C-alpha cells in the first residue's frame, strides 16, 4: 500500500517523520531516557493533520486500513533508524569541540548527524546569549 503511493507522497511522509523526530529530540535535549514513543507519535499525528498536504490527499479508507498503519509504523522505524545511523561529520565534531571548549563544556557525546546539529545550535545560542549579556 505505502509503496504504491505517488513518489511525492512517500517523500512527504519521510520528511514529516524526520522533521517531527528531530524536533522532538531537540525538545528533550537528545536525552534518550526522556524519549516517549507515544508522545512522539502524538506530535507526528498533529504535524501531519495540521501541516502535511500529503495526509489530506489520502483516501479515508486507506487511512483507516490496519495494513497501511503497520506499513507506516515500519516506515517510521526505518526513518528513525536512518537518522540515528547517519554518523556526524568531522566538521561537526570539530565545531562541537571548539564551541564546547569556548563554553567550558567537556566531552559532549554525539551519536549521529542530527544530534551534532542540535549541539552546534545549542552551543551557538549560548555564545549569542553571552554576547547579549556582555553588552
N, CA and C atoms as a LAMMPS dump frame, in Angstrom:
ITEM: TIMESTEP
0
ITEM: NUMBER OF ATOMS
405
ITEM: BOX BOUNDS ff ff ff
-5.0000000000000000e+02 5.0000000000000000e+02
-5.0000000000000000e+02 5.0000000000000000e+02
-5.0000000000000000e+02 5.0000000000000000e+02
ITEM: ATOMS id mol type element x y z
1 1 1 N 0.812 -1.197 0
2 1 2 C 0 0 0
3 1 3 C 0.856 1.262 0
4 2 1 N 1.76 1.342 0.964
5 2 2 C 2.63 2.506 1.064
6 2 3 C 3.493 2.633 -0.189
7 3 1 N 4.003 1.496 -0.662
8 3 2 C 4.875 1.519 -1.844
9 3 3 C 4.126 1.945 -3.103
10 4 1 N 2.803 1.835 -3.103
11 4 2 C 2.001 2.191 -4.276
12 4 3 C 1.611 3.667 -4.316
13 5 1 N 1.936 4.399 -3.266
14 5 2 C 1.593 5.819 -3.23
15 5 3 C 2.473 6.6 -4.205
16 6 1 N 2.014 7.769 -4.641
17 6 2 C 2.844 8.61 -5.508
18 6 3 C 4.157 8.982 -4.811
19 7 1 N 5.186 9.156 -5.625
20 7 2 C 6.518 9.471 -5.098
21 7 3 C 6.48 10.685 -4.158
22 8 1 N 5.768 11.736 -4.556
23 8 2 C 5.709 12.958 -3.745
24 8 3 C 5.103 12.679 -2.37
25 9 1 N 4.134 11.79 -2.29
26 9 2 C 3.519 11.441 -1.011
27 9 3 C 4.519 10.685 -0.141
28 10 1 N 5.231 9.745 -0.747
29 10 2 C 6.231 8.983 0.007
30 10 3 C 7.334 9.901 0.531
31 11 1 N 7.759 10.854 -0.284
32 11 2 C 8.765 11.827 0.155
33 11 3 C 8.205 12.667 1.295
34 12 1 N 6.944 13.093 1.164
35 12 2 C 6.309 13.882 2.219
36 12 3 C 6.217 13.126 3.529
37 13 1 N 5.914 11.851 3.461
38 13 2 C 5.842 11.024 4.664
39 13 3 C 7.217 10.965 5.333
40 14 1 N 8.238 10.693 4.548
41 14 2 C 9.596 10.606 5.092
42 14 3 C 10.024 11.931 5.718
43 15 1 N 9.765 13.017 5.023
44 15 2 C 10.154 14.338 5.556
45 15 3 C 9.409 14.672 6.838
46 16 1 N 8.126 14.334 6.886
47 16 2 C 7.356 14.66 8.097
48 16 3 C 7.841 13.846 9.291
49 17 1 N 8.196 12.603 9.065
50 17 2 C 8.733 11.773 10.15
51 17 3 C 10.062 12.346 10.621
52 18 1 N 10.947 12.64 9.685
53 18 2 C 12.267 13.173 10.026
54 18 3 C 12.146 14.492 10.773
55 19 1 N 11.342 15.401 10.227
56 19 2 C 11.173 16.725 10.832
57 19 3 C 10.626 16.611 12.261
58 20 1 N 9.605 15.791 12.432
59 20 2 C 8.993 15.646 13.752
60 20 3 C 9.946 14.971 14.726
61 21 1 N 10.64 13.935 14.283
62 21 2 C 11.572 13.23 15.164
63 21 3 C 12.696 14.155 15.616
64 22 1 N 13.287 14.884 14.692
65 22 2 C 14.392 15.776 15.057
66 22 3 C 13.913 16.9 15.972
67 23 1 N 12.729 17.438 15.724
68 23 2 C 12.181 18.493 16.594
69 23 3 C 11.894 17.945 17.986
70 24 1 N 11.332 16.759 18.055
71 24 2 C 11.046 16.145 19.356
72 24 3 C 12.341 15.887 20.127
73 25 1 N 13.347 15.367 19.446
74 25 2 C 14.62 15.096 20.112
75 25 3 C 15.275 16.398 20.597
76 26 1 N 15.142 17.475 19.818
77 26 2 C 15.656 18.776 20.286
78 26 3 C 14.928 19.19 21.558
79 27 1 N 13.603 19.01 21.558
80 27 2 C 12.81 19.417 22.714
81 27 3 C 13.184 18.65 23.976
82 28 1 N 13.603 17.409 23.821
83 28 2 C 14.013 16.619 25.003
84 28 3 C 15.535 16.608 25.151
85 29 1 N 16.175 17.539 24.452
86 29 2 C 17.621 17.751 24.529
87 29 3 C 18.42 16.496 24.195
88 30 1 N 17.921 15.719 23.26
89 30 2 C 18.556 14.472 22.802
90 30 3 C 18.858 13.54 23.966
91 31 1 N 18.014 13.582 24.983
92 31 2 C 18.145 12.679 26.127
93 31 3 C 17.285 11.445 25.845
94 32 1 N 17.946 10.349 25.479
95 32 2 C 17.227 9.141 25.07
96 32 3 C 16.347 8.58 26.19
97 33 1 N 16.701 8.835 27.436
98 33 2 C 15.89 8.363 28.567
99 33 3 C 14.536 9.052 28.586
100 34 1 N 14.458 10.25 28.031
101 34 2 C 13.203 11.011 28.033
102 34 3 C 12.329 10.704 26.817
103 35 1 N 12.843 9.902 25.885
104 35 2 C 12.07 9.593 24.68
105 35 3 C 10.841 8.771 25.043
106 36 1 N 9.697 9.245 24.593
107 36 2 C 8.431 8.553 24.826
108 36 3 C 7.774 8.34 23.46
109 37 1 N 7.717 7.08 23.001
110 37 2 C 7.15 6.821 21.674
111 37 3 C 5.728 7.354 21.509
112 38 1 N 4.945 7.314 22.572
113 38 2 C 3.562 7.804 22.471
114 38 3 C 3.533 9.319 22.252
115 39 1 N 4.412 10.036 22.934
116 39 2 C 4.473 11.488 22.751
117 39 3 C 4.954 11.808 21.336
118 40 1 N 5.974 11.08 20.884
119 40 2 C 6.456 11.29 19.518
120 40 3 C 5.331 11.055 18.509
121 41 1 N 4.605 9.951 18.652
122 41 2 C 3.53 9.637 17.704
123 41 3 C 2.424 10.693 17.744
124 42 1 N 2.116 11.189 18.923
125 42 2 C 1.099 12.242 19.024
126 42 3 C 1.565 13.495 18.299
127 43 1 N 2.837 13.83 18.448
128 43 2 C 3.378 15 17.75
129 43 3 C 3.357 14.789 16.238
130 44 1 N 3.696 13.573 15.812
131 44 2 C 3.699 13.303 14.379
132 44 3 C 2.278 13.391 13.829
133 45 1 N 1.317 12.809 14.547
134 45 2 C -0.085 12.893 14.108
135 45 3 C -0.526 14.354 13.989
136 46 1 N -0.18 15.146 14.978
137 46 2 C -0.523 16.564 14.955
138 46 3 C 0.118 17.255 13.746
139 47 1 N 1.375 16.943 13.485
140 47 2 C 2.081 17.54 12.358
141 47 3 C 1.416 17.185 11.035
142 48 1 N 1.101 15.909 10.846
143 48 2 C 0.543 15.516 9.546
144 48 3 C -0.875 16.033 9.35
145 49 1 N -1.638 16.115 10.412
146 49 2 C -3.015 16.606 10.283
147 49 3 C -3.033 18.108 10.003
148 50 1 N -2.114 18.856 10.628
149 50 2 C -2.152 20.313 10.516
150 50 3 C -1.176 20.903 9.507
151 51 1 N -0.142 20.152 9.111
152 51 2 C 0.902 20.768 8.282
153 51 3 C 1.318 19.967 7.054
154 52 1 N 0.703 18.833 6.81
155 52 2 C 1.153 17.995 5.699
156 52 3 C 0.048 17.819 4.658
157 53 1 N 0.298 18.348 3.486
158 53 2 C -0.698 18.229 2.42
159 53 3 C -0.868 16.787 1.957
160 54 1 N 0.2 15.982 2.066
161 54 2 C 0.097 14.593 1.606
162 54 3 C -0.967 13.824 2.385
163 55 1 N -1.097 14.119 3.669
164 55 2 C -2.048 13.392 4.514
165 55 3 C -3.482 13.604 4.02
166 56 1 N -3.779 14.82 3.646
167 56 2 C -5.139 15.146 3.206
168 56 3 C -5.431 14.618 1.811
169 57 1 N -4.396 14.241 1.085
170 57 2 C -4.601 13.687 -0.254
171 57 3 C -4.927 12.186 -0.213
172 58 1 N -4.75 11.553 0.942
173 58 2 C -5.009 10.116 1.059
174 58 3 C -6.496 9.836 1.226
175 59 1 N -6.93 8.747 0.651
176 59 2 C -8.302 8.288 0.786
177 59 3 C -8.564 7.885 2.242
178 60 1 N -9.734 8.197 2.763
179 60 2 C -10.076 7.869 4.15
180 60 3 C -10.043 6.37 4.422
181 61 1 N -10.391 5.552 3.425
182 61 2 C -10.339 4.093 3.618
183 61 3 C -8.907 3.634 3.812
184 62 1 N -7.978 4.246 3.077
185 62 2 C -6.561 3.904 3.233
186 62 3 C -6.087 4.305 4.628
187 63 1 N -6.458 5.496 5.067
188 63 2 C -6.057 5.978 6.394
189 63 3 C -6.553 5.052 7.501
190 64 1 N -7.672 4.393 7.282
191 64 2 C -8.254 3.511 8.304
192 64 3 C -7.754 2.073 8.202
193 65 1 N -7.021 1.753 7.166
194 65 2 C -6.582 0.381 6.921
195 65 3 C -5.464 -0.029 7.871
196 66 1 N -5.639 -1.138 8.569
197 66 2 C -4.646 -1.591 9.546
198 66 3 C -3.328 -2.003 8.889
199 67 1 N -3.395 -2.539 7.687
200 67 2 C -2.155 -2.894 6.971
201 67 3 C -1.364 -1.622 6.659
202 68 1 N -2.066 -0.591 6.233
203 68 2 C -1.412 0.686 5.957
204 68 3 C -0.769 1.236 7.236
205 69 1 N -1.456 1.122 8.356
206 69 2 C -0.899 1.59 9.633
207 69 3 C 0.369 0.826 9.994
208 70 1 N 0.384 -0.478 9.754
209 70 2 C 1.574 -1.271 10.03
210 70 3 C 2.725 -0.857 9.12
211 71 1 N 2.419 -0.6 7.853
212 71 2 C 3.455 -0.144 6.922
213 71 3 C 4 1.221 7.346
214 72 1 N 3.12 2.095 7.821
215 72 2 C 3.568 3.396 8.321
216 72 3 C 4.46 3.224 9.55
217 73 1 N 4.081 2.328 10.446
218 73 2 C 4.905 2.068 11.634
219 73 3 C 6.291 1.572 11.224
220 74 1 N 6.328 0.683 10.253
221 74 2 C 7.615 0.199 9.748
222 74 3 C 8.428 1.329 9.125
223 75 1 N 7.747 2.204 8.395
224 75 2 C 8.411 3.346 7.769
225 75 3 C 8.965 4.288 8.832
226 76 1 N 8.183 4.549 9.863
227 76 2 C 8.64 5.416 10.951
228 76 3 C 9.909 4.834 11.565
229 77 1 N 9.881 3.54 11.864
230 77 2 C 11.062 2.896 12.452
231 77 3 C 12.268 2.987 11.529
232 78 1 N 12.066 2.782 10.235
233 78 2 C 13.209 2.818 9.318
234 78 3 C 13.757 4.237 9.165
235 79 1 N 12.882 5.247 9.155
236 79 2 C 13.349 6.63 9.046
237 79 3 C 14.123 7.021 10.305
238 80 1 N 13.6 6.659 11.466
239 80 2 C 14.306 6.967 12.711
240 80 3 C 15.649 6.244 12.75
241 81 1 N 15.665 4.991 12.352
242 81 2 C 16.936 4.246 12.297
243 81 3 C 17.932 4.939 11.378
244 82 1 N 17.454 5.427 10.241
245 82 2 C 18.341 6.115 9.295
246 82 3 C 18.899 7.4 9.912
247 83 1 N 18.044 8.18 10.558
248 83 2 C 18.503 9.413 11.207
249 83 3 C 19.567 9.084 12.252
250 84 1 N 19.299 8.077 13.058
251 84 2 C 20.216 7.728 14.147
252 84 3 C 21.514 7.085 13.663
253 85 1 N 21.501 6.511 12.472
254 85 2 C 22.701 5.826 11.984
255 85 3 C 23.58 6.708 11.1
256 86 1 N 23.123 7.92 10.793
257 86 2 C 23.928 8.811 9.961
258 86 3 C 24.989 9.477 10.838
259 87 1 N 26.215 9.046 10.655
260 87 2 C 27.329 9.495 11.503
261 87 3 C 27.576 10.997 11.359
262 88 1 N 27.969 11.636 12.457
263 88 2 C 28.319 13.056 12.377
264 88 3 C 29.561 13.239 11.509
265 89 1 N 29.65 14.389 10.869
266 89 2 C 30.811 14.674 10.026
267 89 3 C 31.988 15.12 10.899
268 90 1 N 33.156 15.025 10.33
269 90 2 C 34.353 15.511 11.028
270 90 3 C 34.227 17.006 11.325
271 91 1 N 33.635 17.744 10.388
272 91 2 C 33.447 19.184 10.582
273 91 3 C 32.516 19.453 11.768
274 92 1 N 31.443 18.679 11.871
275 92 2 C 30.526 18.848 13
276 92 3 C 31.243 18.566 14.318
277 93 1 N 31.976 17.466 14.365
278 93 2 C 32.678 17.094 15.6
279 93 3 C 33.702 18.166 15.991
280 94 1 N 34.411 18.702 15.01
281 94 2 C 35.39 19.754 15.283
282 94 3 C 34.695 21.014 15.8
283 95 1 N 33.573 21.365 15.202
284 95 2 C 32.82 22.551 15.621
285 95 3 C 32.294 22.376 17.046
286 96 1 N 31.791 21.199 17.359
287 96 2 C 31.301 20.925 18.718
288 96 3 C 32.441 21.049 19.713
289 97 1 N 33.573 20.476 19.386
290 97 2 C 34.734 20.534 20.292
291 97 3 C 35.158 21.982 20.508
292 98 1 N 35.212 22.753 19.436
293 98 2 C 35.596 24.167 19.528
294 98 3 C 34.611 24.943 20.402
295 99 1 N 33.319 24.789 20.127
296 99 2 C 32.302 25.521 20.888
297 99 3 C 32.235 25.052 22.342
298 100 1 N 32.378 23.77 22.565
299 100 2 C 32.345 23.243 23.934
300 100 3 C 33.498 23.809 24.744
301 101 1 N 34.67 23.845 24.16
302 101 2 C 35.842 24.403 24.838
303 101 3 C 35.603 25.87 25.172
304 102 1 N 35.051 26.597 24.219
305 102 2 C 34.762 28.018 24.396
306 102 3 C 33.806 28.254 25.559
307 103 1 N 32.865 27.334 25.77
308 103 2 C 31.852 27.496 26.819
309 103 3 C 32.14 26.664 28.069
310 104 1 N 33.339 26.086 28.14
311 104 2 C 33.735 25.339 29.331
312 104 3 C 33.027 24.013 29.503
313 105 1 N 32.517 23.456 28.425
314 105 2 C 31.885 22.143 28.497
315 105 3 C 32.894 21.092 28.075
316 106 1 N 32.745 19.916 28.644
317 106 2 C 33.675 18.835 28.328
318 106 3 C 32.974 17.741 27.552
319 107 1 N 33.724 17.033 26.773
320 107 2 C 33.295 15.845 26.038
321 107 3 C 31.779 15.703 25.881
322 108 1 N 31.282 16.234 24.819
323 108 2 C 29.864 16.104 24.509
324 108 3 C 29.708 14.888 23.6
325 109 1 N 29.099 13.825 24.105
326 109 2 C 28.931 12.633 23.257
327 109 3 C 27.898 12.897 22.165
328 110 1 N 28.242 12.5 20.964
329 110 2 C 27.375 12.709 19.813
330 110 3 C 27.303 11.402 19.047
331 111 1 N 26.084 10.943 18.79
332 111 2 C 25.939 9.649 18.125
333 111 3 C 25.542 9.742 16.656
334 112 1 N 25.002 10.891 16.234
335 112 2 C 24.553 10.994 14.84
336 112 3 C 24.602 12.454 14.379
337 113 1 N 24.426 12.616 13.091
338 113 2 C 24.487 13.931 12.463
339 113 3 C 23.431 14.885 13.03
340 114 1 N 22.214 14.406 13.209
341 114 2 C 21.136 15.256 13.723
342 114 3 C 21.423 15.712 15.151
343 115 1 N 21.961 14.821 15.957
344 115 2 C 22.323 15.2 17.327
345 115 3 C 23.461 16.213 17.307
346 116 1 N 24.401 16.044 16.4
347 116 2 C 25.5 17.001 16.268
348 116 3 C 24.949 18.382 15.918
349 117 1 N 23.99 18.44 15
350 117 2 C 23.364 19.721 14.656
351 117 3 C 22.721 20.362 15.875
352 118 1 N 22.054 19.541 16.678
353 118 2 C 21.427 20.052 17.903
354 118 3 C 22.474 20.705 18.81
355 119 1 N 23.579 20.004 19.059
356 119 2 C 24.6 20.539 19.967
357 119 3 C 25.265 21.788 19.398
358 120 1 N 25.495 21.821 18.1
359 120 2 C 26.08 23.021 17.488
360 120 3 C 25.139 24.203 17.678
361 121 1 N 23.861 24.016 17.38
362 121 2 C 22.881 25.096 17.555
363 121 3 C 22.79 25.525 19.016
364 122 1 N 22.779 24.561 19.93
365 122 2 C 22.693 24.868 21.366
366 122 3 C 23.895 25.68 21.818
367 123 1 N 25.076 25.255 21.419
368 123 2 C 26.299 25.945 21.833
369 123 3 C 26.418 27.32 21.178
370 124 1 N 25.958 27.434 19.943
371 124 2 C 25.967 28.751 19.295
372 124 3 C 24.986 29.702 19.977
373 125 1 N 23.833 29.179 20.407
374 125 2 C 22.877 30.015 21.163
375 125 3 C 23.503 30.493 22.462
376 126 1 N 24.26 29.621 23.128
377 126 2 C 24.954 30.024 24.347
378 126 3 C 25.897 31.183 24.058
379 127 1 N 26.607 31.086 22.95
380 127 2 C 27.512 32.156 22.554
381 127 3 C 26.78 33.447 22.28
382 128 1 N 25.634 33.351 21.631
383 128 2 C 24.837 34.548 21.351
384 128 3 C 24.287 35.16 22.627
385 129 1 N 23.911 34.316 23.598
386 129 2 C 23.418 34.822 24.887
387 129 3 C 24.54 35.527 25.632
388 130 1 N 25.741 34.948 25.58
389 130 2 C 26.892 35.563 26.242
390 130 3 C 27.158 36.95 25.666
391 131 1 N 27.079 37.088 24.35
392 131 2 C 27.326 38.372 23.69
393 131 3 C 26.277 39.386 24.099
394 132 1 N 25.012 38.962 24.203
395 132 2 C 23.918 39.848 24.584
396 132 3 C 24.091 40.326 26.03
397 133 1 N 24.476 39.414 26.917
398 133 2 C 24.639 39.755 28.327
399 133 3 C 25.826 40.708 28.54
400 134 1 N 26.829 40.628 27.688
401 134 2 C 28.03 41.456 27.847
402 134 3 C 27.885 42.838 27.246
403 135 1 N 26.748 43.135 26.652
404 135 2 C 26.554 44.482 26.055
405 135 3 C 26.164 45.478 27.094
